[in-house]
Amino acid sequence: MAEATDAGDPESEDSQELKTLRALTGEELKQVFKRSKHFRPCNICDAADWSVLGSSGAPSAIKLEAFEGEGAFGLAYALTCTNCGHIRLVNAKAVLANLRKDQRDEQ
């Protein structure tokens, strides 16, 4: 997901990755986070309860625009500690890599 212009090309790898991310359910994303140990206790308050940013039960990635490089951006999921409000960001590319690994392991 290097540039926003790539996302509009239906044949681009970025476009397929965006489709995969948009199709993720909250439960699927939570399973990825559990397996990749992102739900470890909060490094601020030691609580272990996290919520995933989203609406209507669907997770939403945050678009992080690069300061330099026209159109360059990254995507991340925000995990918020329900006790103190600390936010962890998880790179969406890492989520995709974990999903692909899980799919290979299931075959």
N, C-alpha and C positions, 0 to 999 in steps of 0.2 A: 504494500500500500504506500508506494513512494510518492505518487502524485495524484491529485484529485482528477486530473484529466484521464488517467488510466481507468478509473472506475466507471466511466461512461461507455467504454468499449465492451460490448457484450461478450467478445471473445477473449478479453484480457484475463490473465490469471488473477489480477486484483479484483475484477468484477465477480469472478467465481468465488473468491474468498469473501467478498462482501455479502454475496447471496448466502453463503454458508453461515456467516455470523448473524445475519438477519433472521435466519431460520431457527437459530438456537432458542430453545425454551429455557426458562429460568431453572428448571430442574436439571436439564442437561449441563448448563453452565456450572451450577452448584456441584454436580458430580465431578466435573473437570477440576474445579477448585479444590475439592476434597482430595482427589487423587494426587494433585500436584502440590499439596500441603499449603495452599494459600489461606486456609482457614485456621492456621496456627494462632495461638493467643496474640492479642494485640500487644505490640511492643510499647505502648504508652500505659495502658491500664491493666493488662493481663487478662482481660475478659476474652471469651472465645465465641461471642455471638456477632455474626456479620450479616449485613444486608447487602444486596446487590442493587445498584441503581437501575431503575426501570419503571415502566408503567404497565398497569394491567397484567402483572405477572410475567411480562416479557422483559428480558434484560436489554439494556441500552448501552451501547459503547459510546465513549466520549471521544470526540474528534479533537486531536491535539495538533494545531497548526504549527509548522516550523517557523521560527523567526526568520531564517534565511531560506531561500529556495522557493521561488514562486510556485504555489499550488501544492507544495510538499506537506504531507500530514501523516500522522499516525493515529491509530485507534487503541483505546484502552478501556477496560472495564473497571469501575470504581466499586471497591468493597468498603463499606462504612461500618465501623465498630458501633454497635447499637448502644454501648455503654458510654463511651467518651466522645464519639464522633470522628475519631481518627480515620483517615481515608488511605487505603492502599490502592495503587493502580496496578493492573495486570495487563501487560501488552497483549493485544488481540492476536498478534502473530504467534505468541506463545500458546494461547488458547487453541488456535488452529493446529499447531504442531502436536499438542496433547491429544486433540480429537483424532488426528490422523494416526497417531501412535496407538490409541485405543482401538481404532478400527482395524489396524493391522494385527493387533493382539487377538482380536475376536475372530479373525479368519483362520 
